[in-house]
Amino acid sequence: MGIVVVIIGTVILAVTFIAMMKQSTRAGVGAWLVEKPLRVWWLPCLMLAYYSMVSVAVDQWGFNRFALLAVYFGLPTLLLYLTGPKSDDTCTGRDLVINFAVVLWIWLLIELKIVNTNWLRVQFGGARSTALPLGVYAAIIYALIILSGWRRFDLKCDLSLKKSDMLPMAATFGVLGITLVLITLSTGLTTLGIAKVVRLNPLGLPLIIAVPVAVFVAVPMVFVSIGVIEEILFRGAIQSLLRHRLKPIYALVIASAVFGLAHMNKRALGFDVPNWPYVGVATIAGLGYGFVFWKTNSVIASATVHAMIDAMWVLFLRGGQ
C-alpha cells in the first residue's frame, strides 16, 4: 500500500511540474495567491504535507528532515511575504536582489547537499532500492510559482518550440558536440566507446539497432531528469536575471561560469572533487546552452540541446563503461 501511495504521489508531482511549465498556469496560481497575500504560506505548507504523505507511507518520515524542509521553504516565503507580491512586470534593482536571493537559496542548499534531493528510497519488486529525487522537483515547482506567479518574472519555459528555434539548436549541438569531443579526447578526459548498457542490451539487439534505440530512450530521460531542471535554474532564472542589468553576452558568460562551478562536486572523468576539468567542460557546455537560450528565449530549446549533449556524453564518451 505504501508503494502505491508513493507512485500516486510521484505522478501528482510530475503532473504539477508539467502544468507549472505553462506561463498561463503559473500566472493563474500567482494571481490567486496575490488576492490574499497570506495565501503564499500555502506553498511551504503544501510541500511539507506532500513530504509527510509520501514518507509516512513507507515509514521514512523524519523530524529532522521535516524541520529542515520547513526552514528551506519557509524562509524564502517569509522574505516574499514581507516584501509583498509584484503588481507589474517591471524589474527594479530591489526586485533583482529579491529574485536572486530566492533563486540562490533554492539552488545552493541543494547544490551544497544541505537539503537532500532524494526524499525517499523505495524498492519496487525484487529490484534494488531506488532514490526518488522528489525534493528537486518540489523545489523547482516552488521556484516556478514564486518567480513567475508571485514575482511576475518570466522564466521563458513554456512547453513549446518554434520552427525558428531549430536552426540555432541544430547548429549549437553540432558545434558544441564536436568541440567537447575534441577537447575531452585530446586531453585524455574521455575515450570513445559505446556504453556497456548499450553493448550488452537485455534484448540482445544488434548494435545497428541498439544504438539508435538507446539514443531515442536516453534523450527524453535526460531531458526530464536533468536538462529541463538545470535549464530553468541556470538559463530561465540566472541568465535572465543577469540580462536585466548586463549586456546579453556578459549574462551568458557569467551564467555559464556559474553553471560550470556548479559541477565542481561531480566525481566524473576519473577525478575527485573539486573536479576542475569537469568545471571547464561544463562551462563550455553552458556557453552552448546559454547561446541557444539567448537566441530562442526558450528554456525548452536549451534543455533539448542539453539533453542531446548529455546523452552523447553518457552513451559514447565514457570509454565503453
ZAMARGU-4260 file (C-alpha; in steps of 0.2 Angstrom, whole numbers, plus 5000, padded with zeros to 4 digits):
<rodrens>
0) 5000/5000/5000 | 5014/5012/5004 | 5022/5010/4987 | 5005/5014/4979 | 5004/5030/4989
5) 5022/5034/4983 | 5018/5030/4965 | 5002/5041/4966 | 5012/5055/4974 | 5025/5054/4961
10) 5013/5055/4947 | 5004/5070/4956 | 5021/5079/4957 | 5025/5076/4939 | 5008/5082/4933
15) 5010/5098/4944 | 5028/5101/4937 | 5021/5099/4919 | 5007/5111/4922 | 5018/5124/4930
20) 5029/5124/4915 | 5015/5134/4906 | 5015/5153/4909 | 4997/5155/4910 | 4995/5142/4924
25) 5009/5150/4934 | 5001/5167/4931 | 4984/5160/4937 | 4991/5152/4953 | 5001/5168/4956
30) 4985/5179/4954 | 4976/5168/4966 | 4990/5170/4979 | 4991/5189/4976 | 4972/5191/4980
35) 4976/5187/4998 | 4995/5188/5002 | 4993/5176/5017 | 4990/5163/5004 | 5008/5162/4999
40) 5010/5152/5015 | 5000/5138/5007 | 5016/5134/4997 | 5028/5128/5011 | 5013/5120/5019
45) 5009/5110/5004 | 5027/5105/5002 | 5028/5099/5019 | 5011/5090/5018 | 5017/5081/5002
50) 5034/5076/5010 | 5024/5069/5025 | 5012/5060/5015 | 5024/5050/5004 | 5037/5047/5018
55) 5025/5041/5031 | 5018/5029/5018 | 5035/5020/5018 | 5040/5023/5036 | 5053/5036/5031
60) 5047/5051/5039 | 5060/5060/5050 | 5058/5075/5061 | 5075/5082/5056 | 5071/5082/5038
65) 5054/5089/5041 | 5061/5103/5051 | 5075/5106/5038 | 5062/5107/5024 | 5051/5119/5035
70) 5066/5131/5035 | 5071/5128/5017 | 5053/5133/5010 | 5048/5144/5025 | 5062/5157/5025
75) 5061/5162/5006 | 5042/5163/5009 | 5044/5174/5024 | 5055/5186/5013 | 5042/5186/4999
80) 5028/5189/5011 | 5037/5203/5019 | 5042/5212/5003 | 5025/5208/4995 | 5020/5202/4978
85) 5024/5212/4962 | 5010/5221/4953 | 5018/5223/4936 | 5032/5216/4925 | 5045/5230/4928
90) 5061/5224/4937 | 5070/5236/4948 | 5086/5234/4957 | 5077/5229/4973 | 5067/5216/4963
95) 5083/5208/4956 | 5090/5207/4973 | 5075/5198/4980 | 5073/5186/4965 | 5092/5182/4966
100) 5090/5179/4984 | 5076/5166/4981 | 5085/5158/4967 | 5101/5156/4976 | 5093/5150/4992
105) 5083/5136/4982 | 5098/5131/4972 | 5113/5132/4984 | 5106/5122/4998 | 5103/5108/4986
110) 5119/5110/4977 | 5129/5110/4994 | 5119/5095/4999 | 5112/5103/5014 | 5095/5099/5008
115) 5094/5081/5000 | 5086/5080/4983 | 5081/5062/4987 | 5067/5062/4999 | 5064/5043/4999
120) 5072/5026/4994 | 5059/5014/4989 | 5060/4996/4982 | 5050/4990/4968 | 5048/4971/4967
125) 5064/4962/4968 | 5075/4977/4961 | 5087/4987/4972 | 5080/5002/4982 | 5079/5017/4971
130) 5081/5035/4977 | 5067/5046/4972 | 5073/5064/4968 | 5056/5072/4974 | 5065/5086/4983
135) 5072/5094/4967 | 5056/5094/4958 | 5047/5101/4973 | 5060/5115/4974 | 5058/5119/4955
140) 5039/5119/4956 | 5040/5131/4971 | 5053/5142/4961 | 5041/5142/4946 | 5026/5148/4956
145) 5035/5161/4966 | 5046/5168/4952 | 5033/5168/4938 | 5017/5170/4949 | 5021/5180/4964
150) 5036/5190/4957 | 5029/5191/4939 | 5046/5186/4932 | 5046/5177/4915 | 5056/5161/4916
155) 5053/5158/4897 | 5050/5139/4900 | 5033/5136/4891 | 5032/5118/4884 | 5034/5124/4866
160) 5046/5125/4852 | 5046/5136/4836 | 5052/5132/4819 | 5064/5146/4820 | 5072/5138/4836
165) 5078/5123/4826 | 5092/5131/4817 | 5101/5138/4832 | 5098/5121/4841 | 5105/5111/4827
170) 5120/5122/4824 | 5124/5123/4843 | 5123/5104/4845 | 5134/5101/4830 | 5147/5114/4835
175) 5146/5110/4854 | 5147/5092/4852 | 5162/5092/4841 | 5171/5104/4852 | 5168/5094/4868
180) 5173/5078/4859 | 5189/5086/4853 | 5194/5094/4869 | 5190/5078/4880 | 5198/5066/4868
185) 5214/5077/4866 | 5216/5079/4885 | 5213/5061/4889 | 5197/5066/4899 | 5187/5053/4889
190) 5189/5040/4876 | 5177/5035/4863 | 5167/5019/4866 | 5149/5013/4866 | 5142/5012/4884
195) 5141/4995/4891 | 5122/4996/4894 | 5120/4998/4875 | 5133/4984/4870 | 5125/4972/4882
200) 5107/4977/4880 | 5095/4965/4888 | 5085/4962/4872 | 5101/4956/4863 | 5098/4968/4849
205) 5112/4971/4836 | 5122/4987/4838 | 5115/4995/4822 | 5098/4994/4831 | 5103/4996/4849
210) 5112/5012/4847 | 5098/5022/4839 | 5086/5014/4852 | 5097/5020/4866 | 5098/5037/4859
215) 5079/5038/4857 | 5077/5032/4875 | 5091/5042/4883 | 5087/5060/4876 | 5070/5061/4884
220) 5076/5053/4900 | 5090/5066/4902 | 5078/5080/4896 | 5066/5076/4911 | 5078/5071/4924
225) 5092/5084/4921 | 5090/5095/4906 | 5074/5105/4910 | 5078/5106/4928 | 5095/5114/4926
230) 5090/5125/4912 | 5075/5133/4922 | 5088/5137/4935 | 5103/5142/4925 | 5096/5150/4910
235) 5077/5154/4914 | 5082/5161/4931 | 5100/5166/4932 | 5104/5171/4914 | 5088/5180/4913
240) 5090/5190/4929 | 5108/5195/4924 | 5101/5201/4907 | 5091/5214/4916 | 5107/5223/4921
245) 5120/5217/4909 | 5123/5215/4890 | 5117/5198/4884 | 5135/5192/4881 | 5140/5196/4899
250) 5125/5187/4906 | 5129/5172/4895 | 5147/5171/4901 | 5143/5174/4919 | 5129/5161/4919
255) 5140/5149/4910 | 5154/5151/4923 | 5141/5148/4937 | 5135/5133/4928 | 5152/5126/4927
260) 5156/5129/4945 | 5140/5120/4950 | 5148/5104/4943 | 5164/5106/4954 | 5157/5092/4966
265) 5154/5079/4952 | 5165/5064/4953 | 5167/5062/4934 | 5180/5060/4922 | 5190/5050/4934
270) 5194/5065/4945 | 5189/5068/4963 | 5182/5084/4970 | 5185/5098/4967 | 5184/5092/4949
275) 5191/5107/4939 | 5192/5098/4922 | 5174/5095/4924 | 5171/5113/4928 | 5179/5118/4912
280) 5170/5106/4901 | 5153/5111/4910 | 5157/5129/4907 | 5160/5126/4888 | 5143/5116/4888
285) 5135/5130/4897 | 5140/5143/4884 | 5132/5132/4871 | 5116/5130/4881 | 5116/5149/4885
290) 5118/5154/4867 | 5103/5143/4862 | 5093/5151/4876 | 5099/5169/4871 | 5094/5166/4853
295) 5077/5157/4856 | 5071/5164/4873 | 5066/5146/4876 | 5071/5135/4891 | 5064/5120/4881
300) 5076/5124/4867 | 5091/5125/4878 | 5085/5110/4888 | 5084/5099/4872 | 5101/5103/4867
305) 5107/5100/4885 | 5099/5083/4884 | 5106/5078/4867 | 5124/5083/4873 | 5122/5073/4890
310) 5115/5058/4880 | 5130/5059/4868 | 5142/5060/4883 | 5134/5045/4893 | 5132/5034/4878
315) 5148/5037/4868 | 5161/5046/4878 | 5164/5035/4893 | 5176/5023/4886 | 5163/5010/4884
320) 5159/5010/4903
</rodrens>
